[in-house]
Amino acid sequence: MTMRPVKGWGFMIFSGLVLILAAVMIASNFPQNSLWLLGLFVAADFLVYGVSMVVFALALKPRSNG
């Protein structure tokens, strides 16, 4: 919640929700698809995390007045 005032904090919340969803789906006994689901959700998490870090970095970048 300390990230809330920073632009792009919603991407970090979404990333956490994706990880929770992955854990629930894998824990709910998906033995034949667990590796596929794990790979899918990890890839989605990396994508969301990367986008959130870019947005976070752009929010911290000082703007020139020239």
mmCIF file as Biopython writes it, N, C-alpha, C and O atoms, coordinates in Angstrom:
data_model
#
loop_
_atom_site.group_PDB
_atom_site.id
_atom_site.type_symbol
_atom_site.label_atom_id
_atom_site.label_alt_id
_atom_site.label_comp_id
_atom_site.label_asym_id
_atom_site.label_entity_id
_atom_site.label_seq_id
_atom_site.pdbx_PDB_ins_code
_atom_site.Cartn_x
_atom_site.Cartn_y
_atom_site.Cartn_z
_atom_site.occupancy
_atom_site.B_iso_or_equiv
_atom_site.auth_seq_id
_atom_site.auth_asym_id
_atom_site.pdbx_PDB_model_num
ATOM 1   N N  . MET A ? 1  ? 0.809  -1.201  0.000   1.0 0.0 1  A 1 
ATOM 2   C CA . MET A ? 1  ? 0.000  0.000   0.000   1.0 0.0 1  A 1 
ATOM 3   C C  . MET A ? 1  ? 0.852  1.266   0.000   1.0 0.0 1  A 1 
ATOM 4   O O  . MET A ? 1  ? 0.346  2.355   -0.270  1.0 0.0 1  A 1 
ATOM 5   N N  . THR A ? 2  ? 2.144  1.128   0.301   1.0 0.0 2  A 1 
ATOM 6   C CA . THR A ? 2  ? 3.001  2.307   0.255   1.0 0.0 2  A 1 
ATOM 7   C C  . THR A ? 2  ? 3.253  2.756   -1.179  1.0 0.0 2  A 1 
ATOM 8   O O  . THR A ? 2  ? 3.664  3.894   -1.406  1.0 0.0 2  A 1 
ATOM 9   N N  . MET A ? 3  ? 3.013  1.875   -2.148  1.0 0.0 3  A 1 
ATOM 10  C CA . MET A ? 3  ? 3.207  2.215   -3.560  1.0 0.0 3  A 1 
ATOM 11  C C  . MET A ? 3  ? 1.998  2.939   -4.139  1.0 0.0 3  A 1 
ATOM 12  O O  . MET A ? 3  ? 2.053  3.421   -5.271  1.0 0.0 3  A 1 
ATOM 13  N N  . ARG A ? 4  ? 0.917  3.023   -3.389  1.0 0.0 4  A 1 
ATOM 14  C CA . ARG A ? 4  ? -0.331 3.552   -3.905  1.0 0.0 4  A 1 
ATOM 15  C C  . ARG A ? 4  ? -0.227 4.955   -4.503  1.0 0.0 4  A 1 
ATOM 16  O O  . ARG A ? 4  ? -0.830 5.194   -5.549  1.0 0.0 4  A 1 
ATOM 17  N N  . PRO A ? 5  ? 0.497  5.886   -3.906  1.0 0.0 5  A 1 
ATOM 18  C CA . PRO A ? 5  ? 0.560  7.223   -4.513  1.0 0.0 5  A 1 
ATOM 19  C C  . PRO A ? 5  ? 1.383  7.272   -5.805  1.0 0.0 5  A 1 
ATOM 20  O O  . PRO A ? 5  ? 1.322  8.263   -6.531  1.0 0.0 5  A 1 
ATOM 21  N N  . VAL A ? 6  ? 2.140  6.233   -6.096  1.0 0.0 6  A 1 
ATOM 22  C CA . VAL A ? 6  ? 3.007  6.220   -7.274  1.0 0.0 6  A 1 
ATOM 23  C C  . VAL A ? 6  ? 2.213  5.761   -8.487  1.0 0.0 6  A 1 
ATOM 24  O O  . VAL A ? 6  ? 1.438  4.807   -8.413  1.0 0.0 6  A 1 
ATOM 25  N N  . LYS A ? 7  ? 2.412  6.447   -9.597  1.0 0.0 7  A 1 
ATOM 26  C CA . LYS A ? 7  ? 1.749  6.082   -10.848 1.0 0.0 7  A 1 
ATOM 27  C C  . LYS A ? 7  ? 2.153  4.666   -11.250 1.0 0.0 7  A 1 
ATOM 28  O O  . LYS A ? 7  ? 3.335  4.324   -11.205 1.0 0.0 7  A 1 
ATOM 29  N N  . GLY A ? 8  ? 1.184  3.843   -11.640 1.0 0.0 8  A 1 
ATOM 30  C CA . GLY A ? 8  ? 1.461  2.485   -12.091 1.0 0.0 8  A 1 
ATOM 31  C C  . GLY A ? 8  ? 1.387  1.435   -11.002 1.0 0.0 8  A 1 
ATOM 32  O O  . GLY A ? 8  ? 1.762  0.287   -11.237 1.0 0.0 8  A 1 
ATOM 33  N N  . TRP A ? 9  ? 0.913  1.794   -9.815  1.0 0.0 9  A 1 
ATOM 34  C CA . TRP A ? 9  ? 0.849  0.819   -8.726  1.0 0.0 9  A 1 
ATOM 35  C C  . TRP A ? 9  ? -0.174 -0.268  -9.008  1.0 0.0 9  A 1 
ATOM 36  O O  . TRP A ? 9  ? -0.075 -1.356  -8.441  1.0 0.0 9  A 1 
ATOM 37  N N  . GLY A ? 10 ? -1.138 -0.012  -9.854  1.0 0.0 10 A 1 
ATOM 38  C CA . GLY A ? 10 ? -2.161 -1.002  -10.193 1.0 0.0 10 A 1 
ATOM 39  C C  . GLY A ? 10 ? -1.570 -2.221  -10.892 1.0 0.0 10 A 1 
ATOM 40  O O  . GLY A ? 10 ? -2.079 -3.332  -10.741 1.0 0.0 10 A 1 
ATOM 41  N N  . PHE A ? 11 ? -0.497 -2.020  -11.657 1.0 0.0 11 A 1 
ATOM 42  C CA . PHE A ? 11 ? 0.153  -3.145  -12.319 1.0 0.0 11 A 1 
ATOM 43  C C  . PHE A ? 11 ? 0.752  -4.103  -11.299 1.0 0.0 11 A 1 
ATOM 44  O O  . PHE A ? 11 ? 0.733  -5.316  -11.505 1.0 0.0 11 A 1 
ATOM 45  N N  . MET A ? 12 ? 1.276  -3.580  -10.217 1.0 0.0 12 A 1 
ATOM 46  C CA . MET A ? 12 ? 1.843  -4.443  -9.179  1.0 0.0 12 A 1 
ATOM 47  C C  . MET A ? 12 ? 0.748  -5.219  -8.454  1.0 0.0 12 A 1 
ATOM 48  O O  . MET A ? 12 ? 0.945  -6.381  -8.100  1.0 0.0 12 A 1 
ATOM 49  N N  . ILE A ? 13 ? -0.390 -4.595  -8.232  1.0 0.0 13 A 1 
ATOM 50  C CA . ILE A ? 13 ? -1.531 -5.299  -7.633  1.0 0.0 13 A 1 
ATOM 51  C C  . ILE A ? 13 ? -1.990 -6.404  -8.571  1.0 0.0 13 A 1 
ATOM 52  O O  . ILE A ? 13 ? -2.261 -7.519  -8.125  1.0 0.0 13 A 1 
ATOM 53  N N  . PHE A ? 14 ? -2.080 -6.112  -9.857  1.0 0.0 14 A 1 
ATOM 54  C CA . PHE A ? 14 ? -2.502 -7.109  -10.837 1.0 0.0 14 A 1 
ATOM 55  C C  . PHE A ? 14 ? -1.523 -8.281  -10.882 1.0 0.0 14 A 1 
ATOM 56  O O  . PHE A ? 14 ? -1.936 -9.434  -11.005 1.0 0.0 14 A 1 
ATOM 57  N N  . SER A ? 15 ? -0.245 -7.987  -10.783 1.0 0.0 15 A 1 
ATOM 58  C CA . SER A ? 15 ? 0.767  -9.045  -10.774 1.0 0.0 15 A 1 
ATOM 59  C C  . SER A ? 15 ? 0.585  -9.963  -9.572  1.0 0.0 15 A 1 
ATOM 60  O O  . SER A ? 15 ? 0.686  -11.183 -9.705  1.0 0.0 15 A 1 
ATOM 61  N N  . GLY A ? 16 ? 0.321  -9.397  -8.415  1.0 0.0 16 A 1 
ATOM 62  C CA . GLY A ? 16 ? 0.075  -10.202 -7.229  1.0 0.0 16 A 1 
ATOM 63  C C  . GLY A ? 16 ? -1.172 -11.052 -7.360  1.0 0.0 16 A 1 
ATOM 64  O O  . GLY A ? 16 ? -1.194 -12.197 -6.907  1.0 0.0 16 A 1 
ATOM 65  N N  . LEU A ? 17 ? -2.214 -10.505 -7.976  1.0 0.0 17 A 1 
ATOM 66  C CA . LEU A ? 17 ? -3.440 -11.272 -8.181  1.0 0.0 17 A 1 
ATOM 67  C C  . LEU A ? 17 ? -3.227 -12.429 -9.151  1.0 0.0 17 A 1 
ATOM 68  O O  . LEU A ? 17 ? -3.802 -13.503 -8.972  1.0 0.0 17 A 1 
ATOM 69  N N  . VAL A ? 18 ? -2.409 -12.219 -10.171 1.0 0.0 18 A 1 
ATOM 70  C CA . VAL A ? 18 ? -2.089 -13.296 -11.110 1.0 0.0 18 A 1 
ATOM 71  C C  . VAL A ? 18 ? -1.364 -14.426 -10.385 1.0 0.0 18 A 1 
ATOM 72  O O  . VAL A ? 18 ? -1.643 -15.600 -10.627 1.0 0.0 18 A 1 
ATOM 73  N N  . LEU A ? 19 ? -0.444 -14.080 -9.505  1.0 0.0 19 A 1 
ATOM 74  C CA . LEU A ? 19 ? 0.273  -15.108 -8.749  1.0 0.0 19 A 1 
ATOM 75  C C  . LEU A ? 19 ? -0.652 -15.866 -7.804  1.0 0.0 19 A 1 
ATOM 76  O O  . LEU A ? 19 ? -0.521 -17.081 -7.656  1.0 0.0 19 A 1 
ATOM 77  N N  . ILE A ? 20 ? -1.576 -15.169 -7.170  1.0 0.0 20 A 1 
ATOM 78  C CA . ILE A ? 20 ? -2.539 -15.840 -6.289  1.0 0.0 20 A 1 
ATOM 79  C C  . ILE A ? 20 ? -3.433 -16.772 -7.102  1.0 0.0 20 A 1 
ATOM 80  O O  . ILE A ? 20 ? -3.709 -17.892 -6.673  1.0 0.0 20 A 1 
ATOM 81  N N  . LEU A ? 21 ? -3.882 -16.327 -8.257  1.0 0.0 21 A 1 
ATOM 82  C CA . LEU A ? 21 ? -4.702 -17.171 -9.127  1.0 0.0 21 A 1 
ATOM 83  C C  . LEU A ? 21 ? -3.939 -18.416 -9.570  1.0 0.0 21 A 1 
ATOM 84  O O  . LEU A ? 21 ? -4.502 -19.510 -9.607  1.0 0.0 21 A 1 
ATOM 85  N N  . ALA A ? 22 ? -2.675 -18.254 -9.903  1.0 0.0 22 A 1 
ATOM 86  C CA . ALA A ? 22 ? -1.854 -19.403 -10.293 1.0 0.0 22 A 1 
ATOM 87  C C  . ALA A ? 22 ? -1.739 -20.397 -9.149  1.0 0.0 22 A 1 
ATOM 88  O O  . ALA A ? 22 ? -1.850 -21.605 -9.357  1.0 0.0 22 A 1 
ATOM 89  N N  . ALA A ? 23 ? -1.519 -19.896 -7.947  1.0 0.0 23 A 1 
ATOM 90  C CA . ALA A ? 23 ? -1.392 -20.785 -6.786  1.0 0.0 23 A 1 
ATOM 91  C C  . ALA A ? 23 ? -2.690 -21.538 -6.524  1.0 0.0 23 A 1 
ATOM 92  O O  . ALA A ? 23 ? -2.662 -22.732 -6.225  1.0 0.0 23 A 1 
ATOM 93  N N  . VAL A ? 24 ? -3.809 -20.864 -6.631  1.0 0.0 24 A 1 
ATOM 94  C CA . VAL A ? 24 ? -5.104 -21.516 -6.394  1.0 0.0 24 A 1 
ATOM 95  C C  . VAL A ? 24 ? -5.376 -22.581 -7.448  1.0 0.0 24 A 1 
ATOM 96  O O  . VAL A ? 24 ? -5.831 -23.676 -7.118  1.0 0.0 24 A 1 
ATOM 97  N N  . MET A ? 25 ? -5.103 -22.270 -8.715  1.0 0.0 25 A 1 
ATOM 98  C CA . MET A ? 25 ? -5.380 -23.239 -9.783  1.0 0.0 25 A 1 
ATOM 99  C C  . MET A ? 25 ? -4.479 -24.463 -9.672  1.0 0.0 25 A 1 
ATOM 100 O O  . MET A ? 25 ? -4.931 -25.582 -9.912  1.0 0.0 25 A 1 
ATOM 101 N N  . ILE A ? 26 ? -3.235 -24.272 -9.319  1.0 0.0 26 A 1 
ATOM 102 C CA . ILE A ? 26 ? -2.317 -25.399 -9.196  1.0 0.0 26 A 1 
ATOM 103 C C  . ILE A ? 26 ? -2.643 -26.209 -7.943  1.0 0.0 26 A 1 
ATOM 104 O O  . ILE A ? 26 ? -2.586 -27.439 -7.967  1.0 0.0 26 A 1 
ATOM 105 N N  . ALA A ? 27 ? -2.983 -25.530 -6.855  1.0 0.0 27 A 1 
ATOM 106 C CA . ALA A ? 27 ? -3.300 -26.228 -5.614  1.0 0.0 27 A 1 
ATOM 107 C C  . ALA A ? 27 ? -4.636 -26.953 -5.678  1.0 0.0 27 A 1 
ATOM 108 O O  . ALA A ? 27 ? -4.884 -27.853 -4.875  1.0 0.0 27 A 1 
ATOM 109 N N  . SER A ? 28 ? -5.500 -26.581 -6.612  1.0 0.0 28 A 1 
ATOM 110 C CA . SER A ? 28 ? -6.813 -27.217 -6.698  1.0 0.0 28 A 1 
ATOM 111 C C  . SER A ? 28 ? -6.770 -28.498 -7.524  1.0 0.0 28 A 1 
ATOM 112 O O  . SER A ? 28 ? -7.762 -28.884 -8.141  1.0 0.0 28 A 1 
ATOM 113 N N  . ASN A ? 29 ? -5.617 -29.148 -7.528  1.0 0.0 29 A 1 
ATOM 114 C CA . ASN A ? 29 ? -5.453 -30.493 -8.091  1.0 0.0 29 A 1 
ATOM 115 C C  . ASN A ? 29 ? -5.608 -30.523 -9.608  1.0 0.0 29 A 1 
ATOM 116 O O  . ASN A ? 29 ? -6.515 -31.165 -10.137 1.0 0.0 29 A 1 
ATOM 117 N N  . PHE A ? 30 ? -4.745 -29.849 -10.276 1.0 0.0 30 A 1 
ATOM 118 C CA . PHE A ? 30 ? -4.664 -29.897 -11.735 1.0 0.0 30 A 1 
ATOM 119 C C  . PHE A ? 30 ? -3.380 -30.643 -12.113 1.0 0.0 30 A 1 
ATOM 120 O O  . PHE A ? 30 ? -2.464 -30.032 -12.664 1.0 0.0 30 A 1 
ATOM 121 N N  . PRO A ? 31 ? -3.289 -31.949 -11.831 1.0 0.0 31 A 1 
ATOM 122 C CA . PRO A ? 31 ? -2.001 -32.630 -12.041 1.0 0.0 31 A 1 
ATOM 123 C C  . PRO A ? 31 ? -1.558 -32.678 -13.498 1.0 0.0 31 A 1 
ATOM 124 O O  . PRO A ? 31 ? -0.366 -32.539 -13.772 1.0 0.0 31 A 1 
ATOM 125 N N  . GLN A ? 32 ? -2.465 -32.869 -14.428 1.0 0.0 32 A 1 
ATOM 126 C CA . GLN A ? 32 ? -2.058 -32.994 -15.827 1.0 0.0 32 A 1 
ATOM 127 C C  . GLN A ? 32 ? -1.718 -31.646 -16.457 1.0 0.0 32 A 1 
ATOM 128 O O  . GLN A ? 32 ? -0.972 -31.590 -17.434 1.0 0.0 32 A 1 
ATOM 129 N N  . ASN A ? 33 ? -2.252 -30.577 -15.911 1.0 0.0 33 A 1 
ATOM 130 C CA . ASN A ? 33 ? -2.014 -29.256 -16.503 1.0 0.0 33 A 1 
ATOM 131 C C  . ASN A ? 33 ? -1.181 -28.342 -15.614 1.0 0.0 33 A 1 
ATOM 132 O O  . ASN A ? 33 ? -0.993 -27.173 -15.950 1.0 0.0 33 A 1 
ATOM 133 N N  . SER A ? 34 ? -0.686 -28.836 -14.506 1.0 0.0 34 A 1 
ATOM 134 C CA . SER A ? 34 ? -0.032 -27.943 -13.555 1.0 0.0 34 A 1 
ATOM 135 C C  . SER A ? 34 ? 1.225  -27.284 -14.127 1.0 0.0 34 A 1 
ATOM 136 O O  . SER A ? 34 ? 1.448  -26.095 -13.899 1.0 0.0 34 A 1 
ATOM 137 N N  . LEU A ? 35 ? 2.041  -28.026 -14.859 1.0 0.0 35 A 1 
ATOM 138 C CA . LEU A ? 35 ? 3.247  -27.412 -15.435 1.0 0.0 35 A 1 
ATOM 139 C C  . LEU A ? 35 ? 2.897  -26.398 -16.511 1.0 0.0 35 A 1 
ATOM 140 O O  . LEU A ? 35 ? 3.528  -25.345 -16.606 1.0 0.0 35 A 1 
ATOM 141 N N  . TRP A ? 36 ? 1.899  -26.708 -17.316 1.0 0.0 36 A 1 
ATOM 142 C CA . TRP A ? 36 ? 1.471  -25.788 -18.361 1.0 0.0 36 A 1 
ATOM 143 C C  . TRP A ? 36 ? 0.909  -24.508 -17.731 1.0 0.0 36 A 1 
ATOM 144 O O  . TRP A ? 36 ? 1.236  -23.400 -18.158 1.0 0.0 36 A 1 
ATOM 145 N N  . LEU A ? 37 ? 0.062  -24.677 -16.712 1.0 0.0 37 A 1 
ATOM 146 C CA . LEU A ? 37 ? -0.501 -23.505 -16.040 1.0 0.0 37 A 1 
ATOM 147 C C  . LEU A ? 37 ? 0.572  -22.691 -15.346 1.0 0.0 37 A 1 
ATOM 148 O O  . LEU A ? 37 ? 0.557  -21.461 -15.398 1.0 0.0 37 A 1 
ATOM 149 N N  . LEU A ? 38 ? 1.492  -23.365 -14.704 1.0 0.0 38 A 1 
ATOM 150 C CA . LEU A ? 38 ? 2.573  -22.663 -14.021 1.0 0.0 38 A 1 
ATOM 151 C C  . LEU A ? 38 ? 3.387  -21.836 -15.015 1.0 0.0 38 A 1 
ATOM 152 O O  . LEU A ? 38 ? 3.697  -20.675 -14.749 1.0 0.0 38 A 1 
ATOM 153 N N  . GLY A ? 39 ? 3.729  -22.424 -16.146 1.0 0.0 39 A 1 
ATOM 154 C CA . GLY A ? 39 ? 4.467  -21.684 -17.170 1.0 0.0 39 A 1 
ATOM 155 C C  . GLY A ? 39 ? 3.692  -20.502 -17.713 1.0 0.0 39 A 1 
ATOM 156 O O  . GLY A ? 39 ? 4.250  -19.427 -17.933 1.0 0.0 39 A 1 
ATOM 157 N N  . LEU A ? 40 ? 2.398  -20.708 -17.929 1.0 0.0 40 A 1 
ATOM 158 C CA . LEU A ? 40 ? 1.559  -19.626 -18.443 1.0 0.0 40 A 1 
ATOM 159 C C  . LEU A ? 40 ? 1.489  -18.463 -17.464 1.0 0.0 40 A 1 
ATOM 160 O O  . LEU A ? 40 ? 1.644  -17.306 -17.854 1.0 0.0 40 A 1 
ATOM 161 N N  . PHE A ? 41 ? 1.256  -18.772 -16.198 1.0 0.0 41 A 1 
ATOM 162 C CA . PHE A ? 41 ? 1.127  -17.705 -15.216 1.0 0.0 41 A 1 
ATOM 163 C C  . PHE A ? 41 ? 2.456  -17.039 -14.891 1.0 0.0 41 A 1 
ATOM 164 O O  . PHE A ? 41 ? 2.495  -15.839 -14.621 1.0 0.0 41 A 1 
ATOM 165 N N  . VAL A ? 42 ? 3.527  -17.791 -14.913 1.0 0.0 42 A 1 
ATOM 166 C CA . VAL A ? 42 ? 4.839  -17.174 -14.687 1.0 0.0 42 A 1 
ATOM 167 C C  . VAL A ? 42 ? 5.176  -16.235 -15.846 1.0 0.0 42 A 1 
ATOM 168 O O  . VAL A ? 42 ? 5.705  -15.144 -15.631 1.0 0.0 42 A 1 
ATOM 169 N N  . ALA A ? 43 ? 4.872  -16.657 -17.066 1.0 0.0 43 A 1 
ATOM 170 C CA . ALA A ? 43 ? 5.110  -15.791 -18.222 1.0 0.0 43 A 1 
ATOM 171 C C  . ALA A ? 43 ? 4.263  -14.525 -18.134 1.0 0.0 43 A 1 
ATOM 172 O O  . ALA A ? 43 ? 4.752  -13.430 -18.411 1.0 0.0 43 A 1 
ATOM 173 N N  . ALA A ? 44 ? 2.997  -14.671 -17.750 1.0 0.0 44 A 1 
ATOM 174 C CA . ALA A ? 44 ? 2.128  -13.496 -17.599 1.0 0.0 44 A 1 
ATOM 175 C C  . ALA A ? 44 ? 2.634  -12.593 -16.484 1.0 0.0 44 A 1 
ATOM 176 O O  . ALA A ? 44 ? 2.581  -11.369 -16.606 1.0 0.0 44 A 1 
ATOM 177 N N  . ASP A ? 45 ? 3.124  -13.184 -15.400 1.0 0.0 45 A 1 
ATOM 178 C CA . ASP A ? 45 ? 3.646  -12.391 -14.303 1.0 0.0 45 A 1 
ATOM 179 C C  . ASP A ? 45 ? 4.893  -11.621 -14.718 1.0 0.0 45 A 1 
ATOM 180 O O  . ASP A ? 45 ? 5.045  -10.449 -14.375 1.0 0.0 45 A 1 
ATOM 181 N N  . PHE A ? 46 ? 5.778  -12.272 -15.449 1.0 0.0 46 A 1 
ATOM 182 C CA . PHE A ? 46 ? 6.974  -11.578 -15.935 1.0 0.0 46 A 1 
ATOM 183 C C  . PHE A ? 46 ? 6.595  -10.419 -16.845 1.0 0.0 46 A 1 
ATOM 184 O O  . PHE A ? 46 ? 7.193  -9.345  -16.768 1.0 0.0 46 A 1 
ATOM 185 N N  . LEU A ? 47 ? 5.618  -10.627 -17.694 1.0 0.0 47 A 1 
ATOM 186 C CA . LEU A ? 47 ? 5.181  -9.575  -18.601 1.0 0.0 47 A 1 
ATOM 187 C C  . LEU A ? 47 ? 4.599  -8.396  -17.820 1.0 0.0 47 A 1 
ATOM 188 O O  . LEU A ? 47 ? 4.958  -7.246  -18.073 1.0 0.0 47 A 1 
ATOM 189 N N  . VAL A ? 48 ? 3.715  -8.673  -16.886 1.0 0.0 48 A 1 
ATOM 190 C CA . VAL A ? 48 ? 3.103  -7.605  -16.097 1.0 0.0 48 A 1 
ATOM 191 C C  . VAL A ? 48 ? 4.140  -6.915  -15.220 1.0 0.0 48 A 1 
ATOM 192 O O  . VAL A ? 48 ? 4.119  -5.692  -15.078 1.0 0.0 48 A 1 
ATOM 193 N N  . TYR A ? 49 ? 5.046  -7.690  -14.635 1.0 0.0 49 A 1 
ATOM 194 C CA . TYR A ? 49 ? 6.083  -7.104  -13.785 1.0 0.0 49 A 1 
ATOM 195 C C  . TYR A ? 49 ? 6.998  -6.193  -14.606 1.0 0.0 49 A 1 
ATOM 196 O O  . TYR A ? 49 ? 7.370  -5.111  -14.152 1.0 0.0 49 A 1 
ATOM 197 N N  . GLY A ? 50 ? 7.358  -6.631  -15.807 1.0 0.0 50 A 1 
ATOM 198 C CA . GLY A ? 50 ? 8.203  -5.810  -16.669 1.0 0.0 50 A 1 
ATOM 199 C C  . GLY A ? 50 ? 7.529  -4.509  -17.056 1.0 0.0 50 A 1 
ATOM 200 O O  . GLY A ? 50 ? 8.154  -3.449  -17.022 1.0 0.0 50 A 1 
ATOM 201 N N  . VAL A ? 51 ? 6.265  -4.579  -17.421 1.0 0.0 51 A 1 
ATOM 202 C CA . VAL A ? 51 ? 5.523  -3.368  -17.775 1.0 0.0 51 A 1 
ATOM 203 C C  . VAL A ? 51 ? 5.397  -2.452  -16.565 1.0 0.0 51 A 1 
ATOM 204 O O  . VAL A ? 51 ? 5.537  -1.235  -16.685 1.0 0.0 51 A 1 
ATOM 205 N N  . SER A ? 52 ? 5.133  -3.039  -15.396 1.0 0.0 52 A 1 
ATOM 206 C CA . SER A ? 52 ? 4.987  -2.204  -14.203 1.0 0.0 52 A 1 
ATOM 207 C C  . SER A ? 52 ? 6.302  -1.525  -13.844 1.0 0.0 52 A 1 
ATOM 208 O O  . SER A ? 52 ? 6.296  -0.380  -13.392 1.0 0.0 52 A 1 
ATOM 209 N N  . MET A ? 53 ? 7.420  -2.200  -14.034 1.0 0.0 53 A 1 
ATOM 210 C CA . MET A ? 53 ? 8.710  -1.572  -13.736 1.0 0.0 53 A 1 
ATOM 211 C C  . MET A ? 53 ? 9.008  -0.434  -14.718 1.0 0.0 53 A 1 
ATOM 212 O O  . MET A ? 53 ? 9.579  0.583   -14.324 1.0 0.0 53 A 1 
ATOM 213 N N  . VAL A ? 54 ? 8.632  -0.592  -15.977 1.0 0.0 54 A 1 
ATOM 214 C CA . VAL A ? 54 ? 8.827  0.482   -16.955 1.0 0.0 54 A 1 
ATOM 215 C C  . VAL A ? 54 ? 7.963  1.681   -16.583 1.0 0.0 54 A 1 
ATOM 216 O O  . VAL A ? 54 ? 8.435  2.818   -16.606 1.0 0.0 54 A 1 
ATOM 217 N N  . VAL A ? 55 ? 6.694  1.433   -16.239 1.0 0.0 55 A 1 
ATOM 218 C CA . VAL A ? 55 ? 5.806  2.530   -15.844 1.0 0.0 55 A 1 
ATOM 219 C C  . VAL A ? 55 ? 6.316  3.202   -14.579 1.0 0.0 55 A 1 
ATOM 220 O O  . VAL A ? 55 ? 6.278  4.427   -14.465 1.0 0.0 55 A 1 
ATOM 221 N N  . PHE A ? 56 ? 6.790  2.407   -13.633 1.0 0.0 56 A 1 
ATOM 222 C CA . PHE A ? 56 ? 7.331  2.941   -12.379 1.0 0.0 56 A 1 
ATOM 223 C C  . PHE A ? 56 ? 8.564  3.797   -12.654 1.0 0.0 56 A 1 
ATOM 224 O O  . PHE A ? 56 ? 8.707  4.878   -12.085 1.0 0.0 56 A 1 
ATOM 225 N N  . ALA A ? 57 ? 9.454  3.321   -13.522 1.0 0.0 57 A 1 
ATOM 226 C CA . ALA A ? 57 ? 10.662 4.081   -13.842 1.0 0.0 57 A 1 
ATOM 227 C C  . ALA A ? 57 ? 10.318 5.385   -14.560 1.0 0.0 57 A 1 
ATOM 228 O O  . ALA A ? 57 ? 10.934 6.419   -14.303 1.0 0.0 57 A 1 
ATOM 229 N N  . LEU A ? 58 ? 9.339  5.336   -15.456 1.0 0.0 58 A 1 
ATOM 230 C CA . LEU A ? 58 ? 8.942  6.561   -16.151 1.0 0.0 58 A 1 
ATOM 231 C C  . LEU A ? 58 ? 8.292  7.555   -15.194 1.0 0.0 58 A 1 
ATOM 232 O O  . LEU A ? 58 ? 8.410  8.766   -15.382 1.0 0.0 58 A 1 
ATOM 233 N N  . ALA A ? 59 ? 7.607  7.049   -14.170 1.0 0.0 59 A 1 
ATOM 234 C CA . ALA A ? 59 ? 6.986  7.945   -13.187 1.0 0.0 59 A 1 
ATOM 235 C C  . ALA A ? 59 ? 8.058  8.628   -12.332 1.0 0.0 59 A 1 
ATOM 236 O O  . ALA A ? 59 ? 7.859  9.755   -11.878 1.0 0.0 59 A 1 
ATOM 237 N N  . LEU A ? 60 ? 9.177  7.962   -12.111 1.0 0.0 60 A 1 
ATOM 238 C CA . LEU A ? 60 ? 10.238 8.540   -11.287 1.0 0.0 60 A 1 
ATOM 239 C C  . LEU A ? 60 ? 11.184 9.434   -12.079 1.0 0.0 60 A 1 
ATOM 240 O O  . LEU A ? 60 ? 11.923 10.224  -11.491 1.0 0.0 60 A 1 
ATOM 241 N N  . LYS A ? 61 ? 11.169 9.320   -13.388 1.0 0.0 61 A 1 
ATOM 242 C CA . LYS A ? 61 ? 12.071 10.092  -14.233 1.0 0.0 61 A 1 
ATOM 243 C C  . LYS A ? 61 ? 11.732 11.583  -14.143 1.0 0.0 61 A 1 
ATOM 244 O O  . LYS A ? 61 ? 10.586 11.983  -14.347 1.0 0.0 61 A 1 
ATOM 245 N N  . PRO A ? 62 ? 12.733 12.386  -13.837 1.0 0.0 62 A 1 
ATOM 246 C CA . PRO A ? 62 ? 12.453 13.830  -13.759 1.0 0.0 62 A 1 
ATOM 247 C C  . PRO A ? 62 ? 12.149 14.399  -15.143 1.0 0.0 62 A 1 
ATOM 248 O O  . PRO A ? 62 ? 12.750 13.995  -16.138 1.0 0.0 62 A 1 
ATOM 249 N N  . ARG A ? 63 ? 11.245 15.306  -15.191 1.0 0.0 63 A 1 
ATOM 250 C CA . ARG A ? 63 ? 10.860 15.924  -16.467 1.0 0.0 63 A 1 
ATOM 251 C C  . ARG A ? 63 ? 11.680 17.190  -16.683 1.0 0.0 63 A 1 
ATOM 252 O O  . ARG A ? 63 ? 11.887 17.979  -15.761 1.0 0.0 63 A 1 
ATOM 253 N N  . SER A ? 64 ? 12.137 17.368  -17.901 1.0 0.0 64 A 1 
ATOM 254 C CA . SER A ? 64 ? 12.927 18.584  -18.211 1.0 0.0 64 A 1 
ATOM 255 C C  . SER A ? 64 ? 11.974 19.752  -18.470 1.0 0.0 64 A 1 
ATOM 256 O O  . SER A ? 64 ? 10.872 19.565  -18.984 1.0 0.0 64 A 1 
ATOM 257 N N  . ASN A ? 65 ? 12.400 20.921  -18.119 1.0 0.0 65 A 1 
ATOM 258 C CA . ASN A ? 65 ? 11.580 22.121  -18.310 1.0 0.0 65 A 1 
ATOM 259 C C  . ASN A ? 65 ? 12.038 22.925  -19.527 1.0 0.0 65 A 1 
ATOM 260 O O  . ASN A ? 65 ? 11.743 24.113  -19.653 1.0 0.0 65 A 1 
ATOM 261 N N  . GLY A ? 66 ? 12.755 22.256  -20.407 1.0 0.0 66 A 1 
ATOM 262 C CA . GLY A ? 66 ? 13.306 22.995  -21.532 1.0 0.0 66 A 1 
ATOM 263 C C  . GLY A ? 66 ? 12.638 22.710  -22.761 1.0 0.0 66 A 1 
ATOM 264 O O  . GLY A ? 66 ? 12.996 23.262  -23.801 1.0 0.0 66 A 1 
#
